[in-house]
């Protein structure tokens, strides 16, 4: 089945130690998104790639970066994780702006713990 | 700024007790309103997309409706397996903005 896969499912990192989260998709969608979801809160958009074009949300901290080497893969880099960055990180994809049946497809998420 | 507010924050039902979840929104240029189900520790799972006021969609025990200011997710005769967080999101200005969700618990 076509899907969005995030690795790892759980990641524990030390305070200040760089960490990379991975997302891959077999849907051939041209748009990929990264969301941060803290406990009992709404998912918050960090940034997205529309094809190769990177779009950063205005309030996304500089500590968060992203790379998209090809259509299928997208990475979230956290340069110096703080305790406040502990959250579930969700990757999503869409074809164009996501209108239409199915809209956005989400991965299962990576739960990041900072110790 | 786009805003999405869901109520109630949590809802506890007995099996078979029908109810509704509310999603109110303030957005300019709505392209679509989405409902997702999210189980603990998992990503959101797509349920419905609604595009215009008056539109309704159904899937099993769930029915979503849309007006110009809000959407309702009606749950008819729920079962324990319907327990989850239900997220509403609006698509506008090139992005998807979520509400904080309603945690639904259905007791046998």
Interface residues (C-beta under 8 A of the other chain):
Chain A: X4 X6 X33 X40 X41 X42 X43 X44 X45 X48 X55 X88 X90 X92 X97 X98 X99 X100 X101 X102 X103 X104 X105 X106 X107 X108 X109 X111
Chain B: X4 X31 X32 X34 X36 X41 X42 X43 X44 X45 X46 X49 X51 X87 X91 X94 X95 X96 X97 X98 X99 X100 X101
